[in-house]
Amino acid sequence: MRSMASKNEQPFISWSRLKKSFVYASNGVVNTWKNEQNFRIHLFLTAVVIIAAQLLKISFIEQAVLAVVIGGVLALELINTAIERTVDLTVQTYDERAKTIKDTAAGAVFVFSVAAAIVGMLIFLPRILALF
Ligand SMILES: Nc1ncnc2c1ncn2[C@@H]1O[C@H](COP(=O)(O)OP(=O)(O)OP(=O)(O)O)[C@@H](O)[C@H]1O
């Protein structure tokens, strides 16, 4: 009963809990940056794309599309890392099932990265060709 009462007393939005969630999520991003080379490569490419988008005067709608695909690649990379770590927690030896899980999660990142690269080429190639 007591726990129910205290639960009911919670505000609709708790700013301190929101702040904590933000800090925890940021820690996840920073840890992945420190430990995952692929994540660092994708962030580096993100910076290149953002600079190129400004230099080549990409339209707002195209920038929005780029933001969605870049966010998708980075988010999938984070989920892939979480899956890898979960498998490592539960499987310490070589296991075909662990291999399938990790390879499939990596495949998800790969598929979306190819789609992002195609979107990038569709947006940037005409602009780059127009320079010559
Ligand atoms: N326990 C395991 N059993 C079988 N194969 C595994 C196992 N762990 C990893 N592998 C294989 O090795 C590949 C690389 O796994 P690993 O966990 O090293 O990922 P990674 O992409 O190199 O990331 P990280 O360097 O962060 O660990 C996997 O995609 C999978 O094919």
The ligand as an ORCA input file, in Angstrom:
! r2SCAN-3c Opt
* xyz 0 1
  N      30.817    -16.553    -28.441
  C      30.972    -16.589    -29.771
  N      30.761    -17.741    -30.441
  C      30.902    -17.793    -31.785
  N      31.250    -16.757    -32.561
  C      31.467    -15.573    -31.973
  C      31.337    -15.413    -30.549
  N      31.630    -14.127    -30.240
  C      31.887    -13.538    -31.407
  N      31.812    -14.369    -32.450
  C      32.049    -14.071    -33.876
  O      33.025    -13.048    -33.978
  C      32.469    -11.883    -34.602
  C      33.004    -10.660    -33.909
  O      32.506    -10.650    -32.579
  P      32.887     -9.540    -31.558
  O      32.093     -9.718    -30.328
  O      34.352     -9.510    -31.386
  O      32.348     -8.292    -32.317
  P      33.128     -7.092    -32.938
  O      32.293     -6.632    -34.081
  O      34.538     -7.440    -33.256
  O      33.038     -6.046    -31.762
  P      34.038     -5.833    -30.538
  O      35.398     -5.615    -31.121
  O      33.488     -4.643    -29.872
  O      33.943     -7.044    -29.658
  C      30.955    -12.042    -34.463
  O      30.261    -11.346    -35.477
  C      30.794    -13.543    -34.563
  O      30.848    -13.952    -35.935
*
